[in-house]
Amino acid sequence: MGACFFTLFITFIFSTTLLVVALNRYTKKRSHQLPPNPPTIPFFGNLLWLLVKPFSRVKALSLSLHEIYGPIYTLHIGSKPLIVIASHSLAHQALIANGTIFVDRPQAIATDKFLSCDQHNITLAFYSPKWLQHRRNLTYNILHTSRIASFAGAHKWALDALLNRLKSLSSSDEYHHTEIRDHIQHALFSLFTFICFGKKLEDIKIQDIKNL
């Protein structure tokens, strides 16, 4: 009985090793144009390997991979390759000098498609004239320093409203049973709706927008 179990165990280990080697070779053939990568586990890639590492060691891990594989390497999250650029000069070359080449987005998974309105928001949308227009609107109409300064009054209005809500709660019995986060979120939504629609909305309408 013991000898039979030992034989089965050795056969299992040998078969698993052959499968891992074959799959790794197959993966390398398919991804020969990708940067080098650490050893992967079939079907999981480097996901399990990354999960067992404490979050506090992520920086040390990235430095170690940089030393072993160079300033650009590949991590496989399941079947998806993730290209890591660990060099300022290479990041500038990829994202700035060749930005139009690498600016496009891959097909998102089902959950990301749902959260991004089928990849129509600015972070996950495909590169297109429409995306360029959205980025231009965001950069010049919202994030530009002159536009931010023009919303100073809205910032003060949202902050004053938040402080007044918190002061009124502090003098009531509901203060110890209220999530402060909800009121901060409400103030942010008040500010965002003012920036989007150009006017102050009632609390009921802001709550309706939050519930969408």
N, C-alpha and C positions, 0 to 999 in steps of 0.2 A: 504493500500500500504506500509506504514511504517512498520507495524507489519510483513508483508510478507518478506520484505527486511531484517529485523532483524533476522527472522527465518532462511533465506537462509545464512546469514552471519555467524550465530552461527553454522549451519550445516557444512559450509565450514571449519571453524576453527577447529571444532571437528574432521572432517574427515582428515584434514591435519595433526593434532596432532597424530591421530591414525596411519597414514601412516608413519610419521617420527619415531614414537616409534617402529613400526613393522620393518621398514628398518634398524634401528639402532640395534635391536636385531638380525636381520638376518645377518647384517655385523659382529656383535660380534661373532656369531656362526661360521661364515666362517673364521674369523681372530682371533680365540681364542689363537693361538700360537704367535700372534704378541704382542709387548710391548703395554702398555696402551696408549690411545690417547684421545685428547680433543673431545668434541661433534662434530659430523659431520652433514653436510647438504646432504640429498640424492642427488646422481648424481654429486654433486660438492665437496663432502668431506669437507676439510678445506680450499679449494681454495679461496672462497669468503671471508671467515673469515681472511685469510692472506692478501688479496688485500686491505681490508679497513684499515689495519694497516699501518701507515706511515713507510717508509723505515728506518727512523732514530730511530724507536722504535723496530727494529728487534732484537737487542741485548738484550734489556730489556724484550722483549717477550720470547726469548729463555731461559733467566734466570728464568722467571716466570714459564714456562712449566717445566723446570728442577726441580724447587722446588715442583711443584704439582705432576708430574708424575715420577720423578726420573731421573737418569742419562741416561736412554735410553727410548725413547718414539716414537710413530708413528704419522705421519701426512699423511692424505689422500689427494692427489692431484687428484681430480676427482675420478676415480676408482683405481688409483695406490697408494699403500702404500709406504711411504717414512720413513725409519727408521733413526732417529736422535740419534747420540751418543754424549752426552755432558759430557764425562768424559775422561781424558787423559789415565787413566789405561785401561778402557774398549776399547778405540780406539786402543791402543797398542795391547791388547789381540785379538781384531777382525782382525786388518789389518796386524799385524806382527806375533804374536804367531800362529794365525790360518789363515794366509794369503791365503793359498791354498783353504780354504773352502769358503771364501767370495770374492775371486778374480774374479769369473765369472761374466758375464754381462747378463742381461735379454734381451729378444727380444726388439729391438728398434722400435719406431714408424716409419712411412714411411719417414718423413722428415729426421730423424736421420740416417736412412739407406742410404738415398741418399747422405747425407753429409759425411758419414763415409765409402762410397764405399761398401755398404751392410755389414757393421760392420767388415771391414777388416783392419781398422787402430788400432793403439795400445791402444787408449782410450776406444773404444767400442767393440773391438773384444772379442770373447769367449775365455775362458781359454783353451789352447791347447799347444802342443809342438811348434807349429809355433809362437804362441803369446810369449812364453818364449824366443824363438830365437830373435824375434823382440825387446823384452825388453832388452835382453842381448846386442844386437847390439847398441841399443840406449844408454844404460848405459855405456858400455865400449868403444864404438867407437866414440861417439859424446859428451856425457855429462861428461865423466871422466876428471878430472882436467888436466891430462897430454895431452889429446886430445884437450881440450879447449886452452891450452897454445900453441899447435902446430898450431892453427888457428889464432894466433895473427896477422900474416901478412895479412891474409884475412880480419880480422876485420879492420885493418888500411887501407887497400885498399878500402873497402866499405865506410868507414867513409870519406876518402879523396875524393872519387868520389862524395859523397853526398855534402860535403862542396864546391867542385868546381862547382857543378850544381847550388847550391844556390847562390854562388858568381856571377856566370854568369847571373843568373836571376835578381839579385839585381841591376845590371847595365843596365837592359833593361826595356822596358815599360810593359813587361809581368809579372813583379814581383808582381804587385798589383792584378793580376787576376789569380794567380796560387795557387793551393792547396798545401801547404807544405807537407801535409800528403801523397800525391801521391809520392813525391820524397823520403820521409822516407821509404815508403813501397817498392819503387823500390830498395833502398839500402839494405833493409832486404832480398828481393828476390835475389839480387846479391850475398849476403853472403850465403844464403841457397843453391843456385845452385852451388856455389863454393865448399861448404861442401859436397854436394851430388855427384857432378860429378868430383871434383878434379881439375877443371880448370875454368878460367874466361870466361864467355860467353859475347857475344855482347849484347848491349842494346836491339836490335830487338828480339833476341832469348829470353831474359829475359821477355820482354813484351808479347811474345807469350805464355810463361809458365804462366804468370799472368792471361792471358785471357782464360785459359783452364777452 
